[in-house]
């Protein structure tokens, strides 16, 4: 009788350990040893300003009719006394035209792909906190974290990259403002957060990056 009681006691202690990871669905049930990187994303990008073309000179130079040397020197001296930018470049013949702004460097994006795809990475860090790691895996790996919903927007403020040796990377993007998640591998029928999942992910974001900014 006592042997049976001891057996039940041992099974009772092992049951939570046996069911902890089994409750997660693939691929999140196999991510305990994965290298996880969390990223802060610029979900909603600001449009780049369009450079204005240089103004055309209202007094085009006449071929074969240069300025008299004395008058040109007087004009250059007068122009040098004016504050920089007082006269738009290219307005007066002989002045240098406006230079075009340099092309903006290609910013790193997540997930990686063709140029211009994905979302701009603002910051990233390797996740070393086991409590946050398990919280994310429990949330992503549980169908009960998601509910049916209509996607009206998607501006992710956080991304999670999971890498296992010899396996393709699994990426998840989180938009708290739009209450949605998307992943390169997504096993669930829905991707709209429940109120509980949204609250837990908000706390994770705050632990990693501080207060959630609007639109993240």
Secondary structure, DSSP 4 states (H G I P E B T S, - for coil): -HHHHHHHHHHHHHHHHHHHTTTSPTTGGG-TTSEEEEEEEE-SPPPPPPPPPPPPPSSPPPTT-PPPHHHHHHHHHHHHHSPTTSS-TTSSTTSPPPPPPPPPPPPPEES--STT-SEEEEEEEE---HHHHHHHHHHHT-GGGEE---------SEEEEEE-TTS--EEEEEETTTTEEEESS--SS--EEPHHHHHHHHHHHHHHHSSPPTT-
